[in-house]
Amino acid sequence: EGLKPDDVLKVIAFIRSNSKITGNE
């Protein structure tokens, strides 16, 4: 369909890392 499971995990990890840095955005 588009994203591979590996790409999804990378995106999730990226978002979670940003959430920790920005606080809760």
VMD Tcl script that builds the backbone (N, CA, C; Angstrom):
set m [mol new atoms 75]
animate dup $m
set s [atomselect $m all]
$s set {name element resname resid chain x y z} {
  {N N GLU 1 A 0.845 -1.203 0.000}
  {CA C GLU 1 A 0.000 0.000 0.000}
  {C C GLU 1 A 0.879 1.252 0.000}
  {N N GLY 2 A 2.037 1.156 0.612}
  {CA C GLY 2 A 2.911 2.335 0.641}
  {C C GLY 2 A 4.060 2.139 1.607}
  {N N LEU 3 A 3.790 2.348 2.903}
  {CA C LEU 3 A 4.864 2.228 3.891}
  {C C LEU 3 A 5.105 0.781 4.287}
  {N N LYS 4 A 6.369 0.454 4.462}
  {CA C LYS 4 A 6.714 -0.889 4.948}
  {C C LYS 4 A 6.729 -0.864 6.477}
  {N N PRO 5 A 6.514 -1.986 7.115}
  {CA C PRO 5 A 6.520 -2.048 8.589}
  {C C PRO 5 A 7.763 -1.396 9.181}
  {N N ASP 6 A 8.898 -1.578 8.521}
  {CA C ASP 6 A 10.145 -0.996 9.018}
  {C C ASP 6 A 10.078 0.526 8.983}
  {N N ASP 7 A 9.502 1.067 7.917}
  {CA C ASP 7 A 9.379 2.524 7.807}
  {C C ASP 7 A 8.445 3.059 8.884}
  {N N VAL 8 A 7.372 2.322 9.132}
  {CA C VAL 8 A 6.399 2.752 10.149}
  {C C VAL 8 A 7.075 2.838 11.512}
  {N N LEU 9 A 7.881 1.831 11.834}
  {CA C LEU 9 A 8.574 1.828 13.129}
  {C C LEU 9 A 9.512 3.021 13.236}
  {N N LYS 10 A 10.175 3.349 12.147}
  {CA C LYS 10 A 11.098 4.493 12.156}
  {C C LYS 10 A 10.326 5.785 12.400}
  {N N VAL 11 A 9.180 5.920 11.748}
  {CA C VAL 11 A 8.360 7.127 11.913}
  {C C VAL 11 A 7.875 7.238 13.354}
  {N N ILE 12 A 7.403 6.121 13.903}
  {CA C ILE 12 A 6.905 6.125 15.285}
  {C C ILE 12 A 8.026 6.526 16.241}
  {N N ALA 13 A 9.200 5.944 16.052}
  {CA C ALA 13 A 10.335 6.262 16.919}
  {C C ALA 13 A 10.696 7.740 16.788}
  {N N PHE 14 A 10.613 8.260 15.572}
  {CA C PHE 14 A 10.933 9.670 15.330}
  {C C PHE 14 A 9.947 10.582 16.054}
  {N N ILE 15 A 8.664 10.260 15.949}
  {CA C ILE 15 A 7.624 11.061 16.600}
  {C C ILE 15 A 7.789 11.008 18.118}
  {N N ARG 16 A 8.049 9.806 18.646}
  {CA C ARG 16 A 8.191 9.665 20.096}
  {C C ARG 16 A 9.385 10.478 20.582}
  {N N SER 17 A 10.463 10.479 19.812}
  {CA C SER 17 A 11.652 11.239 20.206}
  {C C SER 17 A 11.327 12.730 20.224}
  {N N ASN 18 A 10.601 13.182 19.212}
  {CA C ASN 18 A 10.226 14.597 19.140}
  {C C ASN 18 A 9.307 14.961 20.295}
  {N N SER 19 A 8.403 14.055 20.659}
  {CA C SER 19 A 7.471 14.312 21.753}
  {C C SER 19 A 8.240 14.546 23.052}
  {N N LYS 20 A 9.305 13.781 23.257}
  {CA C LYS 20 A 10.106 13.935 24.476}
  {C C LYS 20 A 10.812 15.283 24.472}
  {N N ILE 21 A 11.284 15.708 23.302}
  {CA C ILE 21 A 12.037 16.959 23.192}
  {C C ILE 21 A 11.110 18.167 23.363}
  {N N THR 22 A 9.987 18.168 22.668}
  {CA C THR 22 A 9.080 19.317 22.703}
  {C C THR 22 A 8.245 19.307 23.968}
  {N N GLY 23 A 8.043 18.148 24.574}
  {CA C GLY 23 A 7.264 18.069 25.799}
  {C C GLY 23 A 6.050 17.187 25.617}
  {N N ASN 24 A 5.035 17.689 24.915}
  {CA C ASN 24 A 3.810 16.898 24.753}
  {C C ASN 24 A 3.062 17.301 23.502}
  {N N GLU 25 A 3.743 17.949 22.570}
  {CA C GLU 25 A 3.058 18.415 21.355}
  {C C GLU 25 A 2.777 17.263 20.436}
}
mol reanalyze $m
mol bondsrecalc $m
mol representation Tube
mol addrep $m
